[in-house]
Amino acid sequence: MSPDALRARLMQIAAQPLMPPVVYGEEIMGALENPPVPAAVLVPVILGPRPSILLTKRTAHLKKHAGQVSFPGGRIDKEDADPEAAALREAEEEVALNPAHVEVIGRMSDYVTGTGYRITPILGLLPPGLEYRPSPHEVEFVFELPISVVLDPDAPRRESRDVAGRSREFWVWPHAEHFIWGATAAILVHLAGKLRG
C-alpha cells in the first residue's frame, strides 16, 4: 500500500463512527472490580516509502508492563485537555516525538484491558526520517512494524498460556526481535481489520 493510499484509507477510518465504541479485552471476562483508568496511546503511522507503525519496547525495570512492546502512551492526567493531548504528551516524554510532527486524524474504539485501563487509541500520521530519543527511564528501544505485515491477514496468530490458574488467549504479531502481544497486538488487529475493510 502506497503512502498516499494509506493516508486516504486512514482518513476514511478516522471519519467513521466508532463501532463498537469500546472493545473489551478477552481477559476481562466481565469482572472488573473498579472503573478502568483512562489512558491514551498514539498509534503512529509513518508515511514513508515503506509505511510502518512506530512501536516501543518498555524498559525492564518498570513496575507495570515491564519489557513489553507498546505504543507511546499512558494515563490521561487531569492536566490533559483530552486523550489526544495525553497521547501526544506521552509520546514526547517517551521518545521525544515533537507534537508538531504528528498529524492527528482521529480515534479508534477504546480498548479495556484486564489490567484495569481504558485505552483510547489516537491515530497519528508521521513523516519519514524523524529521529527518536527514547527516555532511558521508560523506553528501551524504538522500532517499526511494516504496514505490509499489518495488512497480511495471516500475520497475527492466537496463542494461549495459563495465568493465575486460568487459560488466556491473546493475539501475537510476528517480529524477528520483539514479542508483540496484549493490548498493543489487539489494537493492531482492530486497525488491520479496518485497513483491510
N, C-alpha and C positions, 0 to 999 in steps of 0.2 A: 504494500500500500504506500503510495507516494505521500510526502508531507502534506501536499495540498488536499489530496483525497482524505487523509486522516484528519486534518483540520476541519474540513467540511462535515465529516461524519461526527466528530466530537461536538461540533456546534449544534448539529441536529439532536444529538443525545442530550446535551445540556438544555435545549429548549423544550424538551418533552416534560410532561408532568412526571413527578417521581412515583413510579409504580413498581413495587409497592413503596409506600413512604418510609417504611422501616423493614430491614432484613434482620432476622434473628439468627445468630449462630446456632448450629445444630447442638452445640454443647449446652445451650441454655436450658432445654428440657422444661421450659415454662416455670422455672423455680428460682427466679431472682428474689432474694430476700429484701434488698434495698433498691431504690431507684438507681438506674445506671448513671455513672458520672459522665457529664457531657465532655466530649473530646472532638478534635478535628484533625484530619490528615490532609496533606496536599498530595494529590495524585499527579505528579509532574510528568507530562508527556513532552519529550524532546523531539522537536520537529526538524531533525537533521536529514541528511540524505538517506540514512537508515534509521527511521524513527524508533524511539525506545521509551521505556519508563524508567525514571530515576528511583533507585531504592537505596536504603541504608542498612548497614548491619550495626546493631546496637552493641555498645561495649559490654564486656563480660562482668563488670563489677556493679552494674545497675541492680537495684532492688527488685524491679519488675521487668519481665520480658528481656532479661539479660541475654546478649548474644543472638537475639532473634533478628530476622530481616523485617524491615518495616518501611512504610512511607514516612517522610518527615511529618512530625505532628505530635500532639499531646493534649493534655487537658485544656479546656476552654477556661481561661481566667476571667474573673469578674471585670477586669480592665479591658478585655477584648470586646469590640463592638458586636462581633458576630463570628460564626465558625470560620468564615473566610479570613478575618483578621487573625484569629488564633492559628490557623494553618500557616499563614504567611509568617507570622512572628516565630513560630516553632521552626519553620524551615530556615529562617535567617539565623536563629540561635544554633541549630544543629549542624548546618552545612554552609553557613554564610551565603545563602541564596538571597540576593538583593530582591525585595518585593517588586521593584520597578521592572525586573526582567521577567516577571510572571504575568501572563495574560489569563486572568481568572475567567473561566467561561461558564461555570455553574457547579451545581452539586449533584451527587449521586445519592441514592437512598441511604439513610442512616443504617449503620450495622451495629447490632448489640452483641457484645461478647460475653462469654462465660466468666470472664474476669471482672465484669461489672462496669463496662464502659459502653456508652452510646456514641459511636464514631460517625461524624459527618465527613464523608469524603468530598474534597473540593477538587474539581478538575482544573488543572492549570497547564497552559502551553508555555514551553521554554524554547529559546533559540538554541542552536547547537553551539558548542565551543565555550560554554561557561566554565569557569574554574570554581571548584567547591573546596571549602576548608572545613573538614569535619571537626566538630567540637570534641576535644580529647576526653571530656567527661561523659559524653553521650553517644558518640558515633565512632565506631572503629574503622568503618570502610564505607565508601560510596561506590555504587556500581549501576549498570544499566541492564534492563531486561528488554531484548528486542521486541518490537511490536509484532514481528513475524511469528515469534513464539506465542504471544498473547492471542494472535489470530488463529493459531493452529488448534482445532477442536480436540485433537488427540494429545495435546501437550499436558494439560493438568490431569493428575491422577488422584484417586482416592486411596488414602492409607488409613490404618487404624492402629490404635495402641491402647493398652489399659492404663487409665489414670484414676487413682484412688478407688480401685476395685470396679471401675466402670469402663466398658469399651467405648472409645471415642473415635469417630470417623472425621476426617478432615481432608481438605484439598492440599495438594503439593504441586508446585510448578518446577519443571526441570531447569537446573542450572548446574554448570560444571563445578562451581565452587561453593555455592550457598544453598541452604535449605530454606525454601520459600514456602511457608505454611501459615496456618492460623488465620487471623482476621485479614492480614495482607493478601494471602492467597485467595480468600473468599471474595474480597473486594475486586481482585483481578479477574476472578471467574465472572463476577457480575459485569464488569466492564467489557470483558471479552464477548459475553453474550450480547451486550448492547452494540458493540462494534460489528459483530458478525450479523446481527439483527436482520 
